[in-house]
Amino acid sequence: MEFDLDSFSARDWEGPTDTDPVRFAMVGLGWWTREQAIPAVENADYCTTTVLVSSNTEKAEEVAADLEGIEETLTYEEYADGAATDAYDAVYVCTPNGLHRDHVEAAATHNKAVLCEKPLEATVEDARATVDACQEADVPLMVAYRLQTEPVVRRARELIQDGAIGDVVSILGHMSDTILDAVDETSWRFDPDLAGGTTLNDIGIYPLNTIRFILEEDPQAVYARTESEQPAYEGTDEHAAFQLEFPDGKLASCTVTHSATVTSSLRFVGTEGELSMEGLFFPNTRKVLRVSGPDIEGEYRPEPVDQMREEFDYFANRLQRGLNLEPDGEHGMVDMRAIRALYDSAEQGRRVELDL
């Protein structure tokens, strides 16, 4: 079988629709929503933002002043009570992790589709309740793993599933940033009750979930070690190294840290070749895909896509066409249980098997 490296299925999920754009309520107006999500929806093909929800009216109105098409600004309490439900069709929840459950449950009560940022919640128990609320209300829930709509990742998945590098034997992943350049130690990210952890569950989830997506398999056991040096990380994790054991003996070894240069990579080594991706886990960065195998050899540097736009358009297009949303809540629960096992492993200093 011959492989064409340049043949990217950038939007293989896209289908024709004549339905009105999906109207979003943005729940949580932190920097990610303001600087990434809202601009992505402004440029999207299938959705628009009509409602802003924040902890106070003043903040929502301040953000709304710079936008067109905003019909309502709400506090969290007003949103939960059902105000302006006729002004939006779906919600995007991007608040501290430990607050996701309340906002998603409110959306389910109001029969609104949900796009919830990862991880689903700060604890496995609250994540389970979040998923259950949507299932019981028959409300679509998608977890915001934007890498799953990144064309380079989707192409890598196709190549690996089609056997371009033979059988995968090992995977190497890395992600690092300098979070204290953007926030100080008072940030909710350093509060275990709100965040659920600082590094493993914040950026460790990127290689964890992307490896799962590409392999189409879930880990069976994990091992992790964490380290902390700076005062801001007292009682939580700053650096982490972890291993994931997959079926048929496949091993993934990953490192993540919030205190190193901004970089990311993912490498798959197979029985007949290897495939690697650079710059993968950050939005709007140049991605480089390299692959070497018996029937393919080369490097590809596609023009970057806005990962958030791809994610929102996928969500809206699938919703318009009445199709299931992936990754769904049950998919997100696998990561929640794996992350808890990783923290248990780091604390106990031993390998932990997963009951998925």
LUMMARRO-337768 format. One line per field, with one value per residue: x, y, z of N, C-alpha, C in turn; residue number from 1; residue in three letters. Coordinates in pm, whole numbers. Layout:
BEGIN
n_u <- c(X	...)
n_v <- c(Y	...)
n_w <- c(Z	...)
ca_u <- c(X	...)
ca_v <- c(Y	...)
ca_w <- c(Z	...)
c_u <- c(X	...)
c_v <- c(Y	...)
c_w <- c(Z	...)
resi <- c(NUM	...)
resn <- c(ALA	...)
//
This chain:
BEGIN
n_u <- c(85	61	135	17	163	86	-184	-414	-693	-850	-1102	-1268	-1491	-1689	-2007	-2276	-2512	-2813	-2902	-2967	-2700	-2543	-2613	-2412	-2375	-2129	-1978	-1810	-1555	-1274	-924	-876	-1126	-1184	-964	-919	-1149	-1381	-1285	-1239	-1499	-1610	-1494	-1591	-1775	-2019	-2138	-2217	-2170	-2392	-2459	-2316	-2169	-2080	-1901	-1984	-2197	-2076	-1826	-1905	-2049	-1849	-1685	-1872	-1903	-1711	-1786	-1990	-2335	-2404	-2660	-2745	-2620	-2517	-2515	-2361	-2555	-2795	-2787	-2797	-3053	-3206	-3237	-3283	-3288	-3389	-3215	-2991	-2843	-2656	-2393	-2069	-1845	-1607	-1458	-1289	-1184	-1315	-1565	-1709	-1910	-2150	-2221	-2255	-2458	-2663	-2698	-2789	-3031	-3168	-3189	-2981	-2722	-2383	-2049	-1774	-1487	-1174	-991	-1285	-1380	-1277	-1257	-1300	-1548	-1717	-1696	-1822	-2083	-2138	-2138	-2346	-2565	-2607	-2660	-2895	-3069	-3076	-2906	-2671	-2323	-2000	-1652	-1391	-1153	-939	-733	-828	-962	-764	-603	-346	-314	-531	-453	-219	-330	-476	-263	-120	-315	-356	-127	121	365	404	339	268	504	629	578	658	613	585	524	553	549	559	396	383	459	234	32	-10	81	-160	-352	-632	-542	-350	-486	-588	-854	-1006	-869	-787	-538	-213	-18	-7	-284	-344	-168	-63	-274	-290	-87	-171	-448	-430	-266	-431	-640	-516	-415	-650	-706	-716	-530	-401	-265	-70	217	372	570	617	747	828	944	934	789	518	412	375	254	143	190	470	654	638	670	553	425	240	65	-38	-263	-125	139	234	403	388	581	597	669	600	587	542	735	930	1074	844	718	634	578	527	587	577	689	733	717	810	884	872	681	646	544	575	542	279	76	-4	-216	-248	19	308	292	470	492	650	737	848	868	821	673	649	795	897	840	605	469	208	-5	-89	-392	-669	-712	-918	-1129	-1172	-1262	-1500	-1651	-1673	-1826	-2064	-2144	-2189	-2394	-2595	-2655	-2762	-2600	-2397	-2180	-1832	-1526	-1711	-1880	-1824	-1586	-1425	-1432	-1258	-1005	-1022	-1021	-776	-600	-642	-537	-272	-189	-226	-35	202	200	209	425	425	328	4	-289	-556	-907	-1110)
n_v <- c(-121	216	541	876	1152	1418	1416	1534	1493	1733	1834	1600	1542	1715	1820	1901	2155	2333	2460	2709	2903	2763	2892	3018	3025	3166	3045	3157	3383	3400	3443	3252	3205	3466	3529	3312	3133	3299	3466	3253	3154	3380	3368	3134	2887	2771	2854	3096	3357	3453	3499	3597	3478	3537	3585	3826	4099	4329	4252	4083	4263	4439	4280	4225	4472	4499	4332	4204	4116	4013	3921	3891	3943	3765	3679	3408	3305	3399	3266	2997	2998	3004	3224	3400	3177	3145	3268	3128	2819	2631	2565	2677	2573	2711	2740	2745	2409	2275	2391	2316	2118	2230	2423	2273	2099	2286	2362	2118	2099	2302	2202	2231	2185	2084	2196	2121	2228	2054	1918	1716	1768	1849	1626	1268	1182	1410	1455	1225	1274	1496	1396	1210	1380	1498	1274	1178	1385	1367	1525	1647	1607	1720	1687	1920	1845	1971	1882	1663	1749	1865	1884	1769	1579	1413	1318	1183	984	839	744	582	396	274	134	250	268	17	-203	-25	24	177	498	840	1132	1488	1793	2132	2442	2784	2862	3040	3276	3378	3372	3430	3293	3295	3205	3003	2767	2663	2572	2289	2204	2342	2299	2030	1932	2029	2010	1745	1696	1924	1986	1736	1593	1639	1490	1237	1209	1252	1045	827	881	860	596	462	323	243	311	50	37	250	453	696	987	1274	1607	1900	2232	2518	2767	2820	2580	2425	2145	2047	1954	2026	1936	1642	1294	1024	695	502	204	16	-209	-517	-476	-220	79	403	685	980	1328	1618	1963	2267	2456	2515	2580	2674	2415	2123	1778	1466	1128	832	507	237	-110	-99	159	515	787	1131	1432	1778	2074	2042	2059	2317	2596	2740	2723	2642	2330	2027	1739	1434	1137	805	516	187	241	512	829	1127	1480	1710	2034	2185	2475	2647	2574	2726	2581	2599	2708	2496	2304	2420	2451	2184	2078	2232	2179	1902	1897	2041	1861	1653	1449	1224	1349	1354	1382	1224	1239	994	920	1126	1054	837	957	1105	902	786	998	1031	787	824	1029	887	690	843	936	702	568	352	121	148	-21	16	29	33)
n_w <- c(0	-92	36	54	162	154	146	318	526	601	690	728	865	797	669	439	529	584	801	1053	1207	1499	1811	2061	2418	2604	2878	3137	3135	3115	3019	2817	2696	2607	2440	2273	2230	2171	1949	1769	1720	1606	1355	1258	1061	1120	1356	1616	1862	2111	2375	2683	2979	3307	3621	3716	3620	3520	3410	3201	3042	2974	2809	2611	2492	2298	2099	1829	1789	2038	2247	2510	2843	3121	3471	3657	3827	3715	3470	3560	3665	3444	3276	2970	2796	2546	2380	2311	2188	2262	2501	2591	2818	3012	3267	3591	3659	3871	3878	3663	3675	3793	3601	3369	3449	3477	3210	3107	3243	3118	2867	2677	2440	2509	2514	2677	2848	2885	3167	3237	3499	3838	3998	3976	4064	4048	3776	3677	3766	3613	3350	3376	3422	3174	3017	3138	3082	2815	2660	2429	2486	2452	2497	2513	2340	2151	1988	1855	1633	1492	1185	1130	1332	1278	1027	1097	1254	1059	897	1078	1158	915	884	815	948	1034	1311	1603	1857	2059	2218	2243	2425	2481	2659	2739	2920	3037	3281	3493	3384	3282	3476	3832	4157	4289	4122	4022	3918	4085	4296	4444	4486	4299	4060	4055	4030	3907	3693	3566	3511	3372	3149	3097	3006	2738	2575	2674	2593	2316	2229	2294	2114	1860	1861	1903	2133	2485	2787	3001	3235	3453	3535	3734	3815	4008	4053	4241	4264	4280	4503	4445	4371	4592	4748	4519	4169	3964	3769	3571	3495	3309	3243	3014	2975	2709	2525	2390	2457	2399	2486	2625	2690	2866	2924	3113	3194	3376	3381	3181	2854	2594	2424	2228	2145	1972	1924	1740	1733	1526	1409	1152	1092	1168	1308	1361	1529	1556	1760	1833	2038	2099	2020	1693	1610	1410	1263	1226	1048	1033	867	829	654	500	266	252	290	426	490	618	623	695	648	944	1120	1290	1578	1766	1619	1439	1619	1728	1491	1410	1625	1598	1331	1336	1525	1392	1191	1326	1430	1627	1884	1915	2088	2344	2668	2802	2687	2787	3056	3073	3060	3298	3495	3437	3491	3768	3848	3771	3949	4187	4152	4149	4411	4559	4459	4281	4020	3874	3804	3568	3588	3356)
ca_u <- c(0	137	75	41	179	19	-329	-473	-839	-859	-1236	-1340	-1614	-1781	-2114	-2362	-2625	-2877	-2957	-2914	-2583	-2564	-2587	-2342	-2355	-1995	-1988	-1675	-1492	-1132	-845	-888	-1250	-1176	-859	-917	-1280	-1467	-1236	-1259	-1639	-1632	-1449	-1642	-1873	-2145	-2185	-2201	-2184	-2503	-2476	-2195	-2201	-1962	-1928	-2053	-2252	-1984	-1726	-1972	-2083	-1723	-1646	-1973	-1889	-1619	-1834	-2119	-2427	-2435	-2798	-2765	-2509	-2576	-2432	-2376	-2683	-2903	-2776	-2846	-3198	-3277	-3258	-3246	-3263	-3430	-3113	-2877	-2873	-2553	-2305	-1927	-1809	-1463	-1437	-1205	-1233	-1405	-1695	-1774	-2031	-2267	-2259	-2305	-2589	-2760	-2725	-2872	-3165	-3230	-3192	-2885	-2604	-2269	-1908	-1711	-1342	-1107	-1060	-1427	-1401	-1159	-1255	-1371	-1688	-1791	-1700	-1925	-2212	-2154	-2177	-2478	-2668	-2636	-2723	-3033	-3149	-3062	-2842	-2538	-2207	-1870	-1540	-1317	-1019	-923	-639	-897	-1001	-643	-580	-222	-342	-621	-375	-132	-414	-503	-141	-86	-417	-340	-6	233	491	391	272	328	567	648	539	724	541	631	462	601	525	601	266	398	474	101	-50	71	50	-297	-440	-706	-468	-268	-580	-628	-999	-1060	-799	-772	-397	-160	53	-51	-419	-357	-105	-43	-391	-272	-33	-256	-567	-395	-218	-552	-715	-443	-410	-785	-695	-706	-425	-443	-194	10	317	405	648	605	842	795	1057	900	691	380	369	372	136	93	295	531	710	591	703	460	423	110	73	-150	-270	-21	273	273	435	404	655	569	713	530	630	497	849	1032	1041	719	743	555	608	472	659	534	788	670	802	862	912	833	605	658	479	633	458	145	-26	-39	-296	-198	163	347	299	557	470	754	708	942	822	854	602	631	912	892	806	499	450	87	-38	-162	-534	-713	-766	-1045	-1231	-1204	-1339	-1635	-1722	-1707	-1937	-2186	-2183	-2246	-2520	-2690	-2690	-2822	-2506	-2334	-2061	-1715	-1528	-1824	-1850	-1763	-1446	-1358	-1420	-1138	-895	-1037	-976	-632	-530	-643	-442	-137	-160	-212	95	308	197	240	549	408	242	-138	-373	-680	-1031	-1186)
ca_v <- c(0	340	648	1011	1233	1548	1397	1559	1501	1842	1839	1481	1535	1822	1784	2014	2186	2462	2500	2833	2883	2728	3010	2979	3103	3144	3041	3178	3480	3412	3481	3156	3233	3596	3539	3196	3079	3399	3493	3135	3149	3491	3328	3000	2876	2710	2896	3236	3382	3545	3521	3590	3446	3559	3594	3952	4163	4429	4187	4037	4378	4493	4196	4240	4603	4488	4227	4221	4004	3967	3953	3893	3919	3705	3626	3263	3278	3419	3155	2876	3012	2989	3351	3416	3048	3153	3341	3041	2678	2547	2638	2643	2590	2729	2797	2651	2272	2237	2456	2266	2038	2314	2491	2173	2055	2392	2348	2000	2135	2390	2130	2292	2106	2130	2177	2146	2220	1945	1793	1733	1825	1837	1491	1166	1176	1522	1432	1126	1340	1586	1314	1153	1483	1514	1151	1169	1487	1342	1644	1616	1658	1696	1738	2004	1800	2035	1808	1561	1808	1917	1802	1692	1464	1323	1252	1087	871	761	676	477	292	205	54	315	242	-116	-205	68	-41	274	637	939	1259	1595	1925	2221	2586	2862	2914	3154	3398	3424	3387	3422	3177	3302	3151	2882	2649	2611	2532	2151	2187	2397	2247	1886	1905	2146	1983	1622	1706	2046	1965	1594	1540	1653	1366	1125	1194	1243	908	744	908	808	450	409	231	305	250	-52	63	372	479	838	1053	1420	1687	2042	2310	2656	2778	2820	2442	2352	2060	2001	1907	2121	1853	1503	1194	913	587	442	70	-12	-350	-575	-438	-84	167	546	756	1121	1425	1746	2057	2406	2544	2498	2650	2632	2320	2000	1681	1333	1039	693	417	111	-220	-74	300	605	908	1230	1561	1883	2192	1987	2078	2457	2646	2838	2711	2564	2187	1953	1594	1357	995	719	378	119	296	656	896	1269	1581	1799	2152	2253	2602	2622	2604	2767	2459	2627	2721	2362	2237	2477	2419	2042	2065	2292	2108	1773	1925	2080	1744	1551	1340	1213	1429	1286	1289	1247	1237	868	931	1211	983	753	1044	1138	789	770	1104	997	677	881	1094	781	626	934	944	571	518	219	103	137	-74	91	-44	121)
ca_w <- c(0	-98	114	7	282	139	138	449	534	697	748	685	943	755	577	404	617	559	931	1108	1293	1639	1895	2183	2540	2656	3023	3186	3044	3139	2901	2709	2625	2540	2339	2185	2192	2106	1813	1684	1679	1514	1222	1228	955	1158	1488	1653	2005	2137	2518	2764	3118	3390	3764	3743	3502	3466	3326	3079	2960	2922	2696	2506	2427	2185	2010	1761	1795	2173	2280	2654	2934	3240	3579	3671	3893	3617	3375	3625	3686	3316	3205	2829	2731	2406	2306	2277	2162	2320	2592	2600	2958	3028	3401	3665	3643	3979	3862	3541	3700	3814	3477	3275	3498	3443	3067	3089	3292	3019	2740	2585	2409	2589	2482	2807	2843	2952	3197	3264	3633	3925	4054	3900	4109	3989	3632	3655	3783	3498	3235	3405	3408	3031	2969	3189	3015	2671	2605	2374	2559	2390	2574	2420	2302	2021	1904	1776	1505	1428	1066	1137	1418	1206	923	1165	1293	939	856	1173	1151	787	889	748	1020	1093	1441	1699	1971	2166	2192	2327	2421	2569	2653	2845	2907	3154	3321	3585	3305	3246	3597	3954	4242	4340	4020	4057	3870	4194	4401	4411	4487	4175	3943	4058	4005	3837	3568	3501	3456	3291	3018	3075	2937	2592	2518	2713	2509	2175	2207	2293	1990	1744	1870	1921	2245	2617	2868	3097	3361	3446	3638	3726	3919	4001	4130	4255	4313	4313	4611	4395	4350	4718	4761	4389	4079	3869	3663	3581	3394	3328	3145	2988	2917	2621	2487	2304	2499	2361	2598	2599	2794	2846	3023	3107	3298	3365	3407	3077	2731	2530	2316	2238	2042	1990	1833	1739	1674	1490	1365	1018	1069	1277	1273	1467	1510	1639	1777	1817	2141	2118	1908	1596	1590	1294	1288	1135	1050	965	869	756	652	375	150	267	347	399	591	572	708	649	709	1069	1132	1423	1639	1832	1515	1392	1724	1733	1368	1416	1720	1543	1210	1376	1592	1289	1111	1413	1444	1758	1907	1970	2202	2434	2811	2843	2643	2885	3183	3070	3100	3440	3576	3413	3563	3910	3867	3761	4077	4288	4128	4193	4556	4618	4404	4222	3902	3908	3696	3547	3569	3266)
c_u <- c(88	60	113	44	100	-133	-392	-625	-873	-994	-1318	-1473	-1724	-1884	-2204	-2478	-2681	-2944	-2894	-2793	-2622	-2523	-2530	-2359	-2217	-2000	-1847	-1598	-1347	-1057	-861	-1015	-1239	-1079	-856	-1057	-1365	-1415	-1255	-1402	-1672	-1596	-1506	-1751	-2012	-2199	-2156	-2218	-2294	-2519	-2341	-2235	-2074	-2002	-1998	-2093	-2153	-1882	-1789	-2003	-1958	-1675	-1743	-1957	-1801	-1665	-1966	-2204	-2458	-2574	-2822	-2633	-2568	-2472	-2450	-2511	-2799	-2904	-2835	-2997	-3277	-3306	-3211	-3219	-3307	-3324	-2993	-2922	-2778	-2467	-2162	-1885	-1657	-1439	-1331	-1268	-1339	-1542	-1770	-1908	-2155	-2315	-2312	-2441	-2697	-2797	-2815	-3016	-3240	-3230	-3102	-2766	-2481	-2136	-1832	-1560	-1292	-1022	-1204	-1455	-1272	-1147	-1332	-1518	-1771	-1798	-1810	-2065	-2242	-2203	-2318	-2590	-2706	-2704	-2868	-3124	-3150	-3008	-2704	-2427	-2081	-1763	-1442	-1172	-991	-824	-709	-955	-885	-609	-454	-242	-430	-546	-281	-210	-442	-380	-108	-188	-407	-207	117	366	489	313	344	381	583	612	612	650	598	547	515	564	576	479	278	434	339	11	43	19	-88	-397	-509	-632	-381	-353	-630	-778	-1062	-997	-795	-629	-344	-98	1	-188	-438	-295	-70	-157	-377	-206	-118	-370	-532	-342	-337	-626	-646	-439	-548	-785	-683	-599	-482	-378	-106	115	358	495	634	710	794	913	1016	790	546	323	367	242	77	212	340	587	656	645	610	466	282	131	-55	-153	-155	118	320	295	447	476	644	629	635	582	573	613	964	985	916	751	655	590	543	535	611	640	723	768	865	894	874	761	616	586	540	535	311	41	-66	-117	-216	-46	191	362	389	532	581	720	808	895	854	789	579	754	898	853	700	478	326	71	-120	-311	-560	-781	-900	-1157	-1272	-1293	-1483	-1714	-1762	-1830	-2067	-2235	-2246	-2383	-2629	-2741	-2747	-2733	-2444	-2207	-1952	-1601	-1639	-1781	-1784	-1616	-1367	-1340	-1298	-1016	-903	-986	-826	-552	-528	-544	-298	-98	-144	-76	209	315	245	370	539	322	98	-215	-503	-796	-1123	-1309)
c_v <- c(124	451	783	1103	1361	1536	1410	1564	1607	1849	1720	1465	1626	1771	1902	2030	2321	2515	2631	2806	2848	2847	2965	3080	3067	3156	3043	3265	3506	3437	3382	3179	3362	3595	3423	3157	3180	3436	3375	3128	3265	3455	3194	3004	2839	2756	3043	3249	3486	3579	3507	3572	3458	3570	3724	4020	4259	4366	4142	4153	4443	4413	4215	4370	4597	4386	4266	4096	3951	4015	3967	3876	3876	3678	3475	3227	3293	3307	3028	2879	3006	3117	3340	3284	3047	3220	3255	2896	2584	2632	2586	2675	2595	2809	2710	2512	2234	2303	2404	2200	2125	2376	2393	2121	2158	2383	2229	2026	2217	2331	2194	2198	2168	2096	2219	2130	2100	1999	1820	1801	1809	1698	1395	1165	1289	1510	1333	1189	1433	1508	1257	1255	1501	1391	1142	1270	1468	1465	1607	1684	1620	1758	1804	1961	1851	1963	1706	1617	1879	1828	1718	1566	1363	1249	1148	963	780	679	559	363	212	129	116	290	103	-112	-111	-9	56	414	726	1072	1361	1720	2009	2365	2655	2935	3036	3283	3460	3449	3386	3309	3183	3243	3024	2756	2587	2569	2392	2130	2237	2333	2095	1840	2022	2113	1859	1639	1828	2028	1818	1531	1550	1530	1244	1106	1180	1105	812	757	844	656	386	300	309	235	151	-33	186	372	624	880	1203	1486	1831	2115	2450	2661	2770	2678	2360	2273	2013	1971	2016	2048	1712	1420	1077	816	530	307	43	-161	-390	-522	-300	2	311	608	905	1206	1554	1835	2195	2505	2521	2568	2592	2542	2197	1908	1547	1243	896	610	283	6	-194	74	383	727	1005	1358	1661	2000	2161	2044	2223	2509	2741	2836	2625	2417	2121	1805	1527	1209	921	576	315	178	446	715	1045	1353	1672	1910	2228	2389	2578	2653	2657	2646	2482	2644	2584	2289	2288	2444	2272	2022	2114	2216	1974	1793	1960	1959	1629	1431	1339	1297	1343	1386	1324	1235	1109	863	1015	1144	892	835	1079	1025	765	874	1076	884	727	951	991	713	713	940	814	512	380	227	86	86	5	-4	43	49)
c_w <- c(0	-26	55	129	274	141	276	438	638	767	700	758	888	656	551	502	580	686	976	1195	1436	1725	2030	2295	2591	2808	3081	3088	3083	3010	2787	2627	2545	2422	2239	2137	2116	1967	1718	1633	1586	1371	1177	1121	1004	1294	1512	1804	2028	2284	2588	2910	3201	3536	3800	3613	3437	3372	3194	2986	2900	2801	2580	2428	2304	2081	1944	1783	1933	2212	2430	2727	3068	3346	3583	3731	3795	3514	3435	3643	3556	3242	3060	2758	2584	2318	2269	2264	2235	2412	2576	2742	2970	3156	3471	3668	3747	3975	3740	3570	3712	3683	3373	3319	3468	3295	3039	3133	3188	2878	2635	2564	2476	2522	2608	2795	2924	3067	3239	3398	3713	3986	3964	3936	4048	3838	3597	3665	3666	3376	3255	3384	3261	2974	3012	3121	2863	2599	2551	2456	2482	2479	2476	2400	2161	1931	1815	1646	1437	1308	1072	1223	1345	1094	985	1206	1174	899	947	1167	1021	778	826	817	1084	1222	1536	1819	2087	2120	2291	2313	2516	2548	2768	2813	3032	3208	3414	3513	3272	3366	3717	4042	4306	4241	4069	4014	3979	4313	4369	4405	4357	4052	3938	4042	3924	3702	3496	3436	3367	3154	2993	2997	2785	2531	2553	2616	2362	2140	2202	2161	1870	1745	1866	2028	2375	2700	2969	3233	3342	3556	3623	3841	3899	4090	4134	4318	4360	4419	4564	4385	4478	4730	4631	4299	3981	3747	3681	3466	3417	3212	3137	2923	2838	2585	2393	2335	2459	2486	2549	2718	2766	2959	3002	3220	3268	3380	3308	2950	2666	2411	2335	2121	2075	1884	1850	1667	1650	1445	1229	992	1188	1222	1390	1428	1607	1647	1788	1911	2167	1998	1820	1582	1467	1333	1183	1155	970	975	781	769	519	251	160	336	320	517	534	674	659	713	835	1055	1273	1486	1705	1730	1463	1492	1728	1607	1363	1504	1656	1420	1242	1442	1489	1211	1194	1434	1585	1766	1968	1980	2301	2580	2857	2801	2743	3019	3187	3111	3248	3528	3558	3490	3713	3939	3858	3892	4190	4274	4178	4345	4620	4568	4342	4097	3947	3786	3690	3527	3487	3212)
resi <- c(1	2	3	4	5	6	7	8	9	10	11	12	13	14	15	16	17	18	19	20	21	22	23	24	25	26	27	28	29	30	31	32	33	34	35	36	37	38	39	40	41	42	43	44	45	46	47	48	49	50	51	52	53	54	55	56	57	58	59	60	61	62	63	64	65	66	67	68	69	70	71	72	73	74	75	76	77	78	79	80	81	82	83	84	85	86	87	88	89	90	91	92	93	94	95	96	97	98	99	100	101	102	103	104	105	106	107	108	109	110	111	112	113	114	115	116	117	118	119	120	121	122	123	124	125	126	127	128	129	130	131	132	133	134	135	136	137	138	139	140	141	142	143	144	145	146	147	148	149	150	151	152	153	154	155	156	157	158	159	160	161	162	163	164	165	166	167	168	169	170	171	172	173	174	175	176	177	178	179	180	181	182	183	184	185	186	187	188	189	190	191	192	193	194	195	196	197	198	199	200	201	202	203	204	205	206	207	208	209	210	211	212	213	214	215	216	217	218	219	220	221	222	223	224	225	226	227	228	229	230	231	232	233	234	235	236	237	238	239	240	241	242	243	244	245	246	247	248	249	250	251	252	253	254	255	256	257	258	259	260	261	262	263	264	265	266	267	268	269	270	271	272	273	274	275	276	277	278	279	280	281	282	283	284	285	286	287	288	289	290	291	292	293	294	295	296	297	298	299	300	301	302	303	304	305	306	307	308	309	310	311	312	313	314	315	316	317	318	319	320	321	322	323	324	325	326	327	328	329	330	331	332	333	334	335	336	337	338	339	340	341	342	343	344	345	346	347	348	349	350	351	352	353	354	355	356)
resn <- c(MET	GLU	PHE	ASP	LEU	ASP	SER	PHE	SER	ALA	ARG	ASP	TRP	GLU	GLY	PRO	THR	ASP	THR	ASP	PRO	VAL	ARG	PHE	ALA	MET	VAL	GLY	LEU	GLY	TRP	TRP	THR	ARG	GLU	GLN	ALA	ILE	PRO	ALA	VAL	GLU	ASN	ALA	ASP	TYR	CYS	THR	THR	THR	VAL	LEU	VAL	SER	SER	ASN	THR	GLU	LYS	ALA	GLU	GLU	VAL	ALA	ALA	ASP	LEU	GLU	GLY	ILE	GLU	GLU	THR	LEU	THR	TYR	GLU	GLU	TYR	ALA	ASP	GLY	ALA	ALA	THR	ASP	ALA	TYR	ASP	ALA	VAL	TYR	VAL	CYS	THR	PRO	ASN	GLY	LEU	HIS	ARG	ASP	HIS	VAL	GLU	ALA	ALA	ALA	THR	HIS	ASN	LYS	ALA	VAL	LEU	CYS	GLU	LYS	PRO	LEU	GLU	ALA	THR	VAL	GLU	ASP	ALA	ARG	ALA	THR	VAL	ASP	ALA	CYS	GLN	GLU	ALA	ASP	VAL	PRO	LEU	MET	VAL	ALA	TYR	ARG	LEU	GLN	THR	GLU	PRO	VAL	VAL	ARG	ARG	ALA	ARG	GLU	LEU	ILE	GLN	ASP	GLY	ALA	ILE	GLY	ASP	VAL	VAL	SER	ILE	LEU	GLY	HIS	MET	SER	ASP	THR	ILE	LEU	ASP	ALA	VAL	ASP	GLU	THR	SER	TRP	ARG	PHE	ASP	PRO	ASP	LEU	ALA	GLY	GLY	THR	THR	LEU	ASN	ASP	ILE	GLY	ILE	TYR	PRO	LEU	ASN	THR	ILE	ARG	PHE	ILE	LEU	GLU	GLU	ASP	PRO	GLN	ALA	VAL	TYR	ALA	ARG	THR	GLU	SER	GLU	GLN	PRO	ALA	TYR	GLU	GLY	THR	ASP	GLU	HIS	ALA	ALA	PHE	GLN	LEU	GLU	PHE	PRO	ASP	GLY	LYS	LEU	ALA	SER	CYS	THR	VAL	THR	HIS	SER	ALA	THR	VAL	THR	SER	SER	LEU	ARG	PHE	VAL	GLY	THR	GLU	GLY	GLU	LEU	SER	MET	GLU	GLY	LEU	PHE	PHE	PRO	ASN	THR	ARG	LYS	VAL	LEU	ARG	VAL	SER	GLY	PRO	ASP	ILE	GLU	GLY	GLU	TYR	ARG	PRO	GLU	PRO	VAL	ASP	GLN	MET	ARG	GLU	GLU	PHE	ASP	TYR	PHE	ALA	ASN	ARG	LEU	GLN	ARG	GLY	LEU	ASN	LEU	GLU	PRO	ASP	GLY	GLU	HIS	GLY	MET	VAL	ASP	MET	ARG	ALA	ILE	ARG	ALA	LEU	TYR	ASP	SER	ALA	GLU	GLN	GLY	ARG	ARG	VAL	GLU	LEU	ASP	LEU)
//
